Amino acid sequence: MAKAGMPVPGWAYLVLVVAAAYLPPWLLSWRAASPRMDRTASPKAASPENGDATGTSTDASAGGGLPYRVSEFLEPDFPEELPRSMEEVLNEAEAVEARLIRRFPNSSDAVAIAAEYRWMRGSETEAETLLRGHLREHPAAGRCLFVLGEILLERGDWIEAEDLLRRCLRSDPGNAHAYESLSRLYALRGDQETAEEYAAQFMKRKSDLAWKPRLLRFSGDFREAAGLLSTLETRAAGVYDAHGAAQRAEEYLRRAIAIDAANREARRMLATLYERLGNDVAATTVLEEWRRIHPDDALPYLLLAAFYGGRRDFLRTKEVLATAVARFPHDPIPQAMLAKFYIDTGDNLDQAAALAEKVVAAEPSAVNYELLSEAYLSCGRWDDAESALRQSREKDPNNPRLPHLESRIRQARDAAEKKPREGERG
C-alpha cells in the first residue's frame, strides 16, 4: 500500500489498491500512463500550428460549474452560445473537422475523425477517398483501417472489409470494436461459429466508455445530432492533447460537456487532463460534479476513489468506495476495490472477506478467487485461503501471481503455528 510521500496519479493508485486483474481495462485506462506535466504547456508544444497557446487560467467560475476557463491568450474556436438548431450543429461539426485536418494533416487520428465526419454528413465517397489516400502513405494507421473497414462493411463489400479489419487488429490489437465489426461481418456471411468467437473477444475488451461501434449519420433529430457533435469534439480533444495542445483540448472537452452533459468520456478525459497538468482542485471538481449530476453512474465514484487514494486521502477513498458499494450493491467492481483497500490498509479485514465472497458469488472468475484467497489470508483463515487459491489456479493455471500468494499463506500459517510452540518451551 502506498504510504507517505508524493501523490501518485489516479491510474497508478488503481493498480496499487486493486491488482490490474480485478479491474476491466476501461477503468485502468481512465487516464494515459504519462507523467504529470507542468501547469503551463511547453513552448514547443504550444503553437499557432496546433491551435494552442501558453498560459492556463485558474478561474473556477467558468460556465457549467467546471473549473478552469480556456486561457485568455488562446483565441477560442467556439462562440459563447451553444448550437440551438440542426443547422448550427452541422456548421459547428464542419468547423471542428476543418480546423482539425488543417492543423494536423498528417495525423492518422485526425484523418479518421475527418472521414467519420464526412460519413456522418452522407459524403461516403469523400470519406473513402480521404482514408485511402492516407493509408497509401500510412498503411498501418489502425483507426483509419477501422473506419474504412466499417464503411465497406456497411456497403456490403465484405471481402475488403474483412482484410481491413484484420489489418486494423494487427496494428491496434486493443481496438475492441474491430472484433465487434468482424463478428457482424461473419454473422452476415452465415458463419455463426466465427462470429461468436469474435463477439467473445469483443466482450473481453469492450470499454464502458466506448465510442459508438457503428458509423452513424446525422439525422433530423436535434438531440441525437448534438450527441454526435459532442462525441466529435471529444475525439478532436484527444488529437489536440496528443499533440501537446493541452489548453485547446480543455476547450474542446468543456464544449463537448456543455453540449451533452451525459458525455462520460469527455468528463473522464477532462479530469485526466487536469490531473496531468497538476491541478488537483480542478480534477476533483470535475469528478465531484459528475457524481452529483449523475448519481446513478458508478464510474465517477471509482475514479474519485482512485484520485483520492493517489493523494493519500484514505479517509475520502474509503468514504467514496463505501458509498459506491451501498449505492451499487450488484456491481462487483466497487466491492472488489473496497475489499482490496481493506486488505492493504489492514482495516476491517472481516469485511474484506465478506466483500470478496460477494464478488466471487457475482463473478466466480480466477482473479476474483485470487482476491478471496488474499482476503482470507489477511483474516488468518489459512484453510479457506488455500481453498480459494486452488479454485483460482483451476481456472487460470498460468497466473504468475499465485506462487507468491501460496508462499505467503504457507509462511503466515507456519508463523502462527510457531508462536504456541515457542510459548510452551518458554
TITIKOL-580032 format. One record per residue (C-alpha): residue in one letter; x, y, z negated. Coordinates in steps of 0.05 Angstrom, whole numbers. Example, Ala and Ser with C-alpha at 12.3 -4.5 7.8 and 13.67 -1.06 7.14 Angstrom:
<rs>
<r residu="A" c1="246" c2="-90" c3="-156"/>
<r residu="S" c1="273" c2="-21" c3="-143"/>
</rs>
This chain:
<rs>
<r residu="M" c1="0" c2="0" c3="0"/>
<r residu="A" c1="26" c2="69" c3="16"/>
<r residu="K" c1="49" c2="107" c3="-46"/>
<r residu="A" c1="73" c2="177" c3="-57"/>
<r residu="G" c1="106" c2="214" c3="-1"/>
<r residu="M" c1="88" c2="250" c3="63"/>
<r residu="P" c1="19" c2="238" c3="93"/>
<r residu="V" c1="13" c2="187" c3="148"/>
<r residu="P" c1="-33" c2="193" c3="208"/>
<r residu="G" c1="-102" c2="162" c3="201"/>
<r residu="W" c1="-87" c2="109" c3="254"/>
<r residu="A" c1="-27" c2="86" c3="214"/>
<r residu="Y" c1="-67" c2="83" c3="150"/>
<r residu="L" c1="-118" c2="38" c3="183"/>
<r residu="V" c1="-61" c2="-11" c3="194"/>
<r residu="L" c1="-36" c2="-2" c3="122"/>
<r residu="V" c1="-104" c2="-13" c3="89"/>
<r residu="V" c1="-132" c2="-65" c3="136"/>
<r residu="A" c1="-88" c2="-111" c3="178"/>
<r residu="A" c1="-98" c2="-99" c3="252"/>
<r residu="A" c1="-132" c2="-166" c3="258"/>
<r residu="Y" c1="-190" c2="-144" c3="215"/>
<r residu="L" c1="-209" c2="-85" c3="259"/>
<r residu="P" c1="-234" c2="-81" c3="330"/>
<r residu="P" c1="-186" c2="-47" c3="380"/>
<r residu="W" c1="-231" c2="14" c3="389"/>
<r residu="L" c1="-224" c2="31" c3="315"/>
<r residu="L" c1="-149" c2="23" c3="313"/>
<r residu="S" c1="-143" c2="66" c3="375"/>
<r residu="W" c1="-181" c2="124" c3="344"/>
<r residu="R" c1="-120" c2="166" c3="358"/>
<r residu="A" c1="-58" c2="157" c3="401"/>
<r residu="A" c1="2" c2="129" c3="365"/>
<r residu="S" c1="43" c2="191" c3="374"/>
<r residu="P" c1="79" c2="234" c3="322"/>
<r residu="R" c1="46" c2="294" c3="292"/>
<r residu="M" c1="61" c2="357" c3="333"/>
<r residu="D" c1="76" c2="427" c3="312"/>
<r residu="R" c1="15" c2="471" c3="308"/>
<r residu="T" c1="38" c2="512" c3="368"/>
<r residu="A" c1="46" c2="479" c3="436"/>
<r residu="S" c1="117" c2="477" c3="462"/>
<r residu="P" c1="135" c2="529" c3="514"/>
<r residu="K" c1="148" c2="475" c3="566"/>
<r residu="A" c1="81" c2="442" c3="557"/>
<r residu="A" c1="41" c2="507" c3="555"/>
<r residu="S" c1="39" c2="540" c3="623"/>
<r residu="P" c1="-9" c2="571" c3="672"/>
<r residu="E" c1="0" c2="509" c3="716"/>
<r residu="N" c1="-32" c2="463" c3="665"/>
<r residu="G" c1="-81" c2="515" c3="641"/>
<r residu="D" c1="-53" c2="524" c3="571"/>
<r residu="A" c1="-21" c2="578" c3="530"/>
<r residu="T" c1="17" c2="582" c3="465"/>
<r residu="G" c1="-18" c2="601" c3="401"/>
<r residu="T" c1="-76" c2="570" c3="364"/>
<r residu="S" c1="-130" c2="606" c3="326"/>
<r residu="T" c1="-147" c2="583" c3="256"/>
<r residu="D" c1="-216" c2="616" c3="257"/>
<r residu="A" c1="-264" c2="566" c3="227"/>
<r residu="S" c1="-324" c2="608" c3="242"/>
<r residu="A" c1="-327" c2="588" c3="315"/>
<r residu="G" c1="-394" c2="564" c3="343"/>
<r residu="G" c1="-424" c2="497" c3="326"/>
<r residu="G" c1="-393" c2="494" c3="257"/>
<r residu="L" c1="-328" c2="466" c3="286"/>
<r residu="P" c1="-261" c2="494" c3="263"/>
<r residu="Y" c1="-213" c2="528" c3="309"/>
<r residu="R" c1="-231" c2="573" c3="367"/>
<r residu="V" c1="-193" c2="570" c3="432"/>
<r residu="S" c1="-133" c2="616" c3="428"/>
<r residu="E" c1="-148" c2="688" c3="447"/>
<r residu="F" c1="-86" c2="683" c3="492"/>
<r residu="L" c1="-120" c2="629" c3="532"/>
<r residu="E" c1="-165" c2="650" c3="589"/>
<r residu="P" c1="-228" c2="609" c3="578"/>
<r residu="D" c1="-251" c2="560" c3="631"/>
<r residu="F" c1="-324" c2="567" c3="609"/>
<r residu="P" c1="-374" c2="622" c3="596"/>
<r residu="E" c1="-401" c2="631" c3="526"/>
<r residu="E" c1="-471" c2="607" c3="547"/>
<r residu="L" c1="-487" c2="534" c3="555"/>
<r residu="P" c1="-517" c2="509" c3="621"/>
<r residu="R" c1="-593" c2="513" c3="618"/>
<r residu="S" c1="-613" c2="486" c3="686"/>
<r residu="M" c1="-594" c2="429" c3="732"/>
<r residu="E" c1="-561" c2="479" c3="778"/>
<r residu="E" c1="-517" c2="506" c3="722"/>
<r residu="V" c1="-498" c2="435" c3="701"/>
<r residu="L" c1="-477" c2="416" c3="771"/>
<r residu="N" c1="-439" c2="482" c3="781"/>
<r residu="E" c1="-401" c2="472" c3="716"/>
<r residu="A" c1="-384" c2="399" c3="734"/>
<r residu="E" c1="-358" c2="422" c3="801"/>
<r residu="A" c1="-315" c2="475" c3="768"/>
<r residu="V" c1="-287" c2="425" c3="718"/>
<r residu="E" c1="-268" c2="377" c3="774"/>
<r residu="A" c1="-239" c2="431" c3="819"/>
<r residu="R" c1="-194" c2="460" c3="764"/>
<r residu="L" c1="-171" c2="392" c3="742"/>
<r residu="I" c1="-150" c2="368" c3="811"/>
<r residu="R" c1="-117" c2="435" c3="826"/>
<r residu="R" c1="-77" c2="435" c3="762"/>
<r residu="F" c1="-57" c2="362" c3="764"/>
<r residu="P" c1="-59" c2="339" c3="837"/>
<r residu="N" c1="-11" c2="281" c3="824"/>
<r residu="S" c1="-46" c2="255" c3="761"/>
<r residu="S" c1="-80" c2="188" c3="773"/>
<r residu="D" c1="-129" c2="202" c3="717"/>
<r residu="A" c1="-147" c2="269" c3="746"/>
<r residu="V" c1="-157" c2="238" c3="815"/>
<r residu="A" c1="-201" c2="184" c3="785"/>
<r residu="I" c1="-243" c2="236" c3="749"/>
<r residu="A" c1="-250" c2="277" c3="812"/>
<r residu="A" c1="-271" c2="215" c3="851"/>
<r residu="E" c1="-323" c2="197" c3="798"/>
<r residu="Y" c1="-350" c2="267" c3="802"/>
<r residu="R" c1="-357" c2="262" c3="877"/>
<r residu="W" c1="-393" c2="196" c3="868"/>
<r residu="M" c1="-439" c2="227" c3="817"/>
<r residu="R" c1="-456" c2="282" c3="867"/>
<r residu="G" c1="-471" c2="229" c3="921"/>
<r residu="S" c1="-408" c2="242" c3="962"/>
<r residu="E" c1="-386" c2="169" c3="966"/>
<r residu="T" c1="-343" c2="179" c3="1028"/>
<r residu="E" c1="-304" c2="236" c3="996"/>
<r residu="A" c1="-293" c2="195" c3="933"/>
<r residu="E" c1="-267" c2="136" c3="972"/>
<r residu="T" c1="-222" c2="179" c3="1015"/>
<r residu="L" c1="-191" c2="213" c3="955"/>
<r residu="L" c1="-179" c2="147" c3="919"/>
<r residu="R" c1="-149" c2="111" c3="979"/>
<r residu="G" c1="-103" c2="169" c3="993"/>
<r residu="H" c1="-77" c2="169" c3="922"/>
<r residu="L" c1="-69" c2="93" c3="919"/>
<r residu="R" c1="-26" c2="95" c3="981"/>
<r residu="E" c1="24" c2="136" c3="940"/>
<r residu="H" c1="9" c2="104" c3="873"/>
<r residu="P" c1="-14" c2="32" c3="886"/>
<r residu="A" c1="-13" c2="13" c3="812"/>
<r residu="A" c1="-58" c2="70" c3="788"/>
<r residu="G" c1="-104" c2="29" c3="744"/>
<r residu="R" c1="-161" c2="78" c3="735"/>
<r residu="C" c1="-163" c2="94" c3="810"/>
<r residu="L" c1="-164" c2="19" c3="826"/>
<r residu="F" c1="-222" c2="10" c3="778"/>
<r residu="V" c1="-264" c2="68" c3="805"/>
<r residu="L" c1="-253" c2="47" c3="878"/>
<r residu="G" c1="-269" c2="-25" c3="858"/>
<r residu="E" c1="-334" c2="-1" c3="826"/>
<r residu="I" c1="-353" c2="38" c3="888"/>
<r residu="L" c1="-342" c2="-21" c3="933"/>
<r residu="L" c1="-379" c2="-67" c3="885"/>
<r residu="E" c1="-439" c2="-21" c3="886"/>
<r residu="R" c1="-435" c2="-21" c3="962"/>
<r residu="G" c1="-432" c2="-97" c3="966"/>
<r residu="D" c1="-361" c2="-103" c3="992"/>
<r residu="W" c1="-345" c2="-158" c3="943"/>
<r residu="I" c1="-280" c2="-185" c3="973"/>
<r residu="E" c1="-242" c2="-119" c3="969"/>
<r residu="A" c1="-276" c2="-101" c3="904"/>
<r residu="E" c1="-250" c2="-165" c3="873"/>
<r residu="D" c1="-179" c2="-151" c3="897"/>
<r residu="L" c1="-181" c2="-80" c3="870"/>
<r residu="L" c1="-208" c2="-100" c3="802"/>
<r residu="R" c1="-157" c2="-156" c3="794"/>
<r residu="R" c1="-102" c2="-107" c3="812"/>
<r residu="C" c1="-131" c2="-59" c3="760"/>
<r residu="L" c1="-125" c2="-112" c3="706"/>
<r residu="R" c1="-52" c2="-126" c3="726"/>
<r residu="S" c1="-37" c2="-52" c3="719"/>
<r residu="D" c1="-83" c2="-39" c3="659"/>
<r residu="P" c1="-99" c2="-104" c3="621"/>
<r residu="G" c1="-136" c2="-64" c3="568"/>
<r residu="N" c1="-189" c2="-39" c3="616"/>
<r residu="A" c1="-249" c2="-76" c3="586"/>
<r residu="H" c1="-297" c2="-52" c3="639"/>
<r residu="A" c1="-257" c2="-84" c3="695"/>
<r residu="Y" c1="-274" c2="-150" c3="662"/>
<r residu="E" c1="-347" c2="-129" c3="659"/>
<r residu="S" c1="-346" c2="-109" c3="733"/>
<r residu="L" c1="-315" c2="-175" c3="754"/>
<r residu="S" c1="-367" c2="-211" c3="712"/>
<r residu="R" c1="-422" c2="-175" c3="751"/>
<r residu="L" c1="-387" c2="-190" c3="817"/>
<r residu="Y" c1="-384" c2="-265" c3="804"/>
<r residu="A" c1="-455" c2="-266" c3="779"/>
<r residu="L" c1="-478" c2="-233" c3="844"/>
<r residu="R" c1="-439" c2="-287" c3="881"/>
<r residu="G" c1="-474" c2="-341" c3="842"/>
<r residu="D" c1="-411" c2="-364" c3="805"/>
<r residu="Q" c1="-441" c2="-363" c3="735"/>
<r residu="E" c1="-384" c2="-401" c3="702"/>
<r residu="T" c1="-331" c2="-350" c3="723"/>
<r residu="A" c1="-380" c2="-293" c3="708"/>
<r residu="E" c1="-388" c2="-318" c3="637"/>
<r residu="E" c1="-312" c2="-324" c3="628"/>
<r residu="Y" c1="-302" c2="-251" c3="647"/>
<r residu="A" c1="-362" c2="-230" c3="605"/>
<r residu="A" c1="-330" c2="-263" c3="545"/>
<r residu="Q" c1="-265" c2="-226" c3="559"/>
<r residu="F" c1="-304" c2="-161" c3="563"/>
<r residu="M" c1="-338" c2="-174" c3="496"/>
<r residu="K" c1="-269" c2="-184" c3="463"/>
<r residu="R" c1="-243" c2="-119" c3="490"/>
<r residu="K" c1="-302" c2="-72" c3="495"/>
<r residu="S" c1="-299" c2="-7" c3="458"/>
<r residu="D" c1="-353" c2="20" c3="413"/>
<r residu="L" c1="-336" c2="87" c3="444"/>
<r residu="A" c1="-333" c2="63" c3="516"/>
<r residu="W" c1="-348" c2="104" c3="576"/>
<r residu="K" c1="-408" c2="81" c3="616"/>
<r residu="P" c1="-385" c2="17" c3="651"/>
<r residu="R" c1="-421" c2="33" c3="716"/>
<r residu="L" c1="-417" c2="93" c3="760"/>
<r residu="L" c1="-477" c2="138" c3="753"/>
<r residu="R" c1="-504" c2="193" c3="796"/>
<r residu="F" c1="-531" c2="260" c3="773"/>
<r residu="S" c1="-606" c2="253" c3="775"/>
<r residu="G" c1="-663" c2="302" c3="767"/>
<r residu="D" c1="-664" c2="290" c3="692"/>
<r residu="F" c1="-631" c2="350" c3="658"/>
<r residu="R" c1="-614" c2="314" c3="593"/>
<r residu="E" c1="-580" c2="257" c3="629"/>
<r residu="A" c1="-542" c2="304" c3="674"/>
<r residu="A" c1="-519" c2="345" c3="613"/>
<r residu="G" c1="-494" c2="280" c3="581"/>
<r residu="L" c1="-454" c2="263" c3="644"/>
<r residu="L" c1="-425" c2="333" c3="645"/>
<r residu="S" c1="-404" c2="325" c3="572"/>
<r residu="T" c1="-371" c2="258" c3="589"/>
<r residu="L" c1="-335" c2="290" c3="648"/>
<r residu="E" c1="-308" c2="346" c3="604"/>
<r residu="T" c1="-286" c2="296" c3="551"/>
<r residu="R" c1="-246" c2="256" c3="602"/>
<r residu="A" c1="-217" c2="320" c3="630"/>
<r residu="A" c1="-195" c2="339" c3="560"/>
<r residu="G" c1="-156" c2="274" c3="557"/>
<r residu="V" c1="-118" c2="293" c3="620"/>
<r residu="Y" c1="-101" c2="362" c3="593"/>
<r residu="D" c1="-78" c2="333" c3="527"/>
<r residu="A" c1="-35" c2="281" c3="562"/>
<r residu="H" c1="0" c2="337" c3="599"/>
<r residu="G" c1="15" c2="377" c3="536"/>
<r residu="A" c1="-42" c2="427" c3="543"/>
<r residu="A" c1="-70" c2="417" c3="473"/>
<r residu="Q" c1="-108" c2="483" c3="469"/>
<r residu="R" c1="-141" c2="471" c3="535"/>
<r residu="A" c1="-160" c2="400" c3="512"/>
<r residu="E" c1="-190" c2="431" c3="450"/>
<r residu="E" c1="-232" c2="479" c3="492"/>
<r residu="Y" c1="-259" c2="422" c3="534"/>
<r residu="L" c1="-276" c2="378" c3="475"/>
<r residu="R" c1="-312" c2="433" c3="439"/>
<r residu="R" c1="-351" c2="448" c3="502"/>
<r residu="A" c1="-369" c2="374" c3="510"/>
<r residu="I" c1="-395" c2="370" c3="439"/>
<r residu="A" c1="-435" c2="435" c3="447"/>
<r residu="I" c1="-469" c2="406" c3="509"/>
<r residu="D" c1="-481" c2="337" c3="479"/>
<r residu="A" c1="-478" c2="332" c3="403"/>
<r residu="A" c1="-483" c2="256" c3="409"/>
<r residu="N" c1="-416" c2="251" c3="446"/>
<r residu="R" c1="-378" c2="207" c3="397"/>
<r residu="E" c1="-315" c2="202" c3="438"/>
<r residu="A" c1="-308" c2="278" c3="442"/>
<r residu="R" c1="-314" c2="283" c3="366"/>
<r residu="R" c1="-263" c2="228" c3="356"/>
<r residu="M" c1="-214" c2="259" c3="404"/>
<r residu="L" c1="-222" c2="328" c3="373"/>
<r residu="A" c1="-208" c2="302" c3="303"/>
<r residu="T" c1="-148" c2="265" c3="331"/>
<r residu="L" c1="-122" c2="327" c3="366"/>
<r residu="Y" c1="-127" c2="370" c3="303"/>
<r residu="E" c1="-93" c2="316" c3="261"/>
<r residu="R" c1="-36" c2="312" c3="310"/>
<r residu="L" c1="-29" c2="387" c3="311"/>
<r residu="G" c1="-22" c2="386" c3="236"/>
<r residu="N" c1="-88" c2="420" c3="219"/>
<r residu="D" c1="-117" c2="372" c3="167"/>
<r residu="V" c1="-173" c2="421" c3="148"/>
<r residu="A" c1="-198" c2="423" c3="220"/>
<r residu="A" c1="-194" c2="348" c3="229"/>
<r residu="T" c1="-232" c2="336" c3="164"/>
<r residu="T" c1="-285" c2="387" c3="183"/>
<r residu="V" c1="-298" c2="353" c3="249"/>
<r residu="L" c1="-306" c2="285" c3="217"/>
<r residu="E" c1="-348" c2="310" c3="158"/>
<r residu="E" c1="-394" c2="348" c3="206"/>
<r residu="W" c1="-400" c2="285" c3="249"/>
<r residu="R" c1="-421" c2="246" c3="187"/>
<r residu="R" c1="-471" c2="299" c3="166"/>
<r residu="I" c1="-503" c2="306" c3="235"/>
<r residu="H" c1="-504" c2="231" c3="249"/>
<r residu="P" c1="-511" c2="197" c3="181"/>
<r residu="D" c1="-531" c2="131" c3="212"/>
<r residu="D" c1="-467" c2="125" c3="253"/>
<r residu="A" c1="-415" c2="83" c3="216"/>
<r residu="L" c1="-355" c2="107" c3="256"/>
<r residu="P" c1="-344" c2="175" c3="223"/>
<r residu="Y" c1="-344" c2="141" c3="155"/>
<r residu="L" c1="-289" c2="93" c3="177"/>
<r residu="L" c1="-248" c2="148" c3="208"/>
<r residu="L" c1="-256" c2="192" c3="147"/>
<r residu="A" c1="-233" c2="135" c3="103"/>
<r residu="A" c1="-172" c2="126" c3="147"/>
<r residu="F" c1="-158" c2="201" c3="146"/>
<r residu="Y" c1="-165" c2="209" c3="70"/>
<r residu="G" c1="-124" c2="147" c3="58"/>
<r residu="G" c1="-69" c2="173" c3="103"/>
<r residu="R" c1="-67" c2="235" c3="60"/>
<r residu="R" c1="-62" c2="193" c3="-4"/>
<r residu="D" c1="-130" c2="217" c3="-26"/>
<r residu="F" c1="-150" c2="149" c3="-50"/>
<r residu="L" c1="-209" c2="174" c3="-92"/>
<r residu="R" c1="-243" c2="201" c3="-29"/>
<r residu="T" c1="-222" c2="140" c3="10"/>
<r residu="K" c1="-257" c2="95" c3="-39"/>
<r residu="E" c1="-318" c2="140" c3="-41"/>
<r residu="V" c1="-327" c2="142" c3="34"/>
<r residu="L" c1="-318" c2="66" c3="42"/>
<r residu="A" c1="-365" c2="51" c3="-16"/>
<r residu="T" c1="-417" c2="97" c3="16"/>
<r residu="A" c1="-407" c2="63" c3="83"/>
<r residu="V" c1="-416" c2="-6" c3="52"/>
<r residu="A" c1="-480" c2="16" c3="18"/>
<r residu="R" c1="-508" c2="51" c3="79"/>
<r residu="F" c1="-489" c2="-4" c3="129"/>
<r residu="P" c1="-498" c2="-69" c3="88"/>
<r residu="H" c1="-498" c2="-113" c3="150"/>
<r residu="D" c1="-435" c2="-84" c3="181"/>
<r residu="P" c1="-374" c2="-126" c3="161"/>
<r residu="I" c1="-322" c2="-74" c3="181"/>
<r residu="P" c1="-334" c2="-26" c3="122"/>
<r residu="Q" c1="-337" c2="-87" c3="76"/>
<r residu="A" c1="-270" c2="-113" c3="102"/>
<r residu="M" c1="-238" c2="-45" c3="95"/>
<r residu="L" c1="-263" c2="-35" c3="24"/>
<r residu="A" c1="-242" c2="-107" c3="5"/>
<r residu="K" c1="-172" c2="-95" c3="32"/>
<r residu="F" c1="-170" c2="-27" c3="-3"/>
<r residu="Y" c1="-186" c2="-61" c3="-70"/>
<r residu="I" c1="-134" c2="-115" c3="-58"/>
<r residu="D" c1="-79" c2="-66" c3="-41"/>
<r residu="T" c1="-94" c2="-18" c3="-98"/>
<r residu="G" c1="-108" c2="-74" c3="-149"/>
<r residu="D" c1="-175" c2="-40" c3="-164"/>
<r residu="N" c1="-237" c2="-82" c3="-174"/>
<r residu="L" c1="-208" c2="-148" c3="-149"/>
<r residu="D" c1="-270" c2="-189" c3="-164"/>
<r residu="Q" c1="-310" c2="-141" c3="-120"/>
<r residu="A" c1="-257" c2="-150" c3="-66"/>
<r residu="A" c1="-270" c2="-225" c3="-66"/>
<r residu="A" c1="-345" c2="-214" c3="-64"/>
<r residu="L" c1="-339" c2="-167" c3="-5"/>
<r residu="A" c1="-293" c2="-214" c3="32"/>
<r residu="E" c1="-343" c2="-270" c3="22"/>
<r residu="K" c1="-397" c2="-227" c3="54"/>
<r residu="V" c1="-350" c2="-212" c3="112"/>
<r residu="V" c1="-338" c2="-287" c3="124"/>
<r residu="A" c1="-413" c2="-301" c3="119"/>
<r residu="A" c1="-427" c2="-248" c3="172"/>
<r residu="E" c1="-370" c2="-269" c3="218"/>
<r residu="P" c1="-332" c2="-334" c3="200"/>
<r residu="S" c1="-271" c2="-318" c3="242"/>
<r residu="A" c1="-198" c2="-336" c3="229"/>
<r residu="V" c1="-178" c2="-266" c3="208"/>
<r residu="N" c1="-237" c2="-259" c3="160"/>
<r residu="Y" c1="-219" c2="-325" c3="126"/>
<r residu="E" c1="-148" c2="-297" c3="121"/>
<r residu="L" c1="-177" c2="-236" c3="85"/>
<r residu="L" c1="-217" c2="-281" c3="40"/>
<r residu="S" c1="-155" c2="-321" c3="22"/>
<r residu="E" c1="-118" c2="-257" c3="5"/>
<r residu="A" c1="-177" c2="-234" c3="-38"/>
<r residu="Y" c1="-178" c2="-299" c3="-77"/>
<r residu="L" c1="-103" c2="-295" c3="-86"/>
<r residu="S" c1="-110" c2="-226" c3="-117"/>
<r residu="C" c1="-160" c2="-255" c3="-167"/>
<r residu="G" c1="-117" c2="-315" c3="-186"/>
<r residu="R" c1="-164" c2="-365" c3="-153"/>
<r residu="W" c1="-109" c2="-408" c3="-123"/>
<r residu="D" c1="-152" c2="-467" c3="-100"/>
<r residu="D" c1="-202" c2="-421" c3="-66"/>
<r residu="A" c1="-145" c2="-382" c3="-34"/>
<r residu="E" c1="-115" c2="-446" c3="-6"/>
<r residu="S" c1="-182" c2="-469" c3="19"/>
<r residu="A" c1="-196" c2="-404" c3="55"/>
<r residu="L" c1="-126" c2="-405" c3="85"/>
<r residu="R" c1="-138" c2="-476" c3="112"/>
<r residu="Q" c1="-202" c2="-451" c3="145"/>
<r residu="S" c1="-164" c2="-394" c3="176"/>
<r residu="R" c1="-110" c2="-440" c3="202"/>
<r residu="E" c1="-160" c2="-488" c3="232"/>
<r residu="K" c1="-189" c2="-431" c3="272"/>
<r residu="D" c1="-122" c2="-400" c3="291"/>
<r residu="P" c1="-63" c2="-447" c3="281"/>
<r residu="N" c1="-15" c2="-397" c3="312"/>
<r residu="N" c1="-28" c2="-338" c3="264"/>
<r residu="P" c1="43" c2="-315" c3="246"/>
<r residu="R" c1="19" c2="-284" c3="180"/>
<r residu="L" c1="-7" c2="-348" c3="149"/>
<r residu="P" c1="60" c2="-379" c3="128"/>
<r residu="H" c1="77" c2="-317" c3="88"/>
<r residu="L" c1="7" c2="-317" c3="56"/>
<r residu="E" c1="15" c2="-391" c3="39"/>
<r residu="S" c1="82" c2="-377" c3="7"/>
<r residu="R" c1="52" c2="-321" c3="-35"/>
<r residu="I" c1="-3" c2="-367" c3="-60"/>
<r residu="R" c1="47" c2="-421" c3="-79"/>
<r residu="Q" c1="93" c2="-371" c3="-115"/>
<r residu="A" c1="35" c2="-340" c3="-153"/>
<r residu="R" c1="9" c2="-408" c3="-174"/>
<r residu="D" c1="78" c2="-431" c3="-197"/>
<r residu="A" c1="89" c2="-366" c3="-236"/>
<r residu="A" c1="21" c2="-373" c3="-270"/>
<r residu="E" c1="35" c2="-446" c3="-289"/>
<r residu="K" c1="105" c2="-429" c3="-313"/>
<r residu="K" c1="82" c2="-380" c3="-366"/>
<r residu="P" c1="45" c2="-430" c3="-410"/>
<r residu="R" c1="104" c2="-479" c3="-407"/>
<r residu="E" c1="151" c2="-423" c3="-429"/>
<r residu="G" c1="104" c2="-406" c3="-487"/>
<r residu="E" c1="104" c2="-479" c3="-510"/>
<r residu="R" c1="181" c2="-481" c3="-511"/>
<r residu="G" c1="183" c2="-417" c3="-550"/>
</rs>
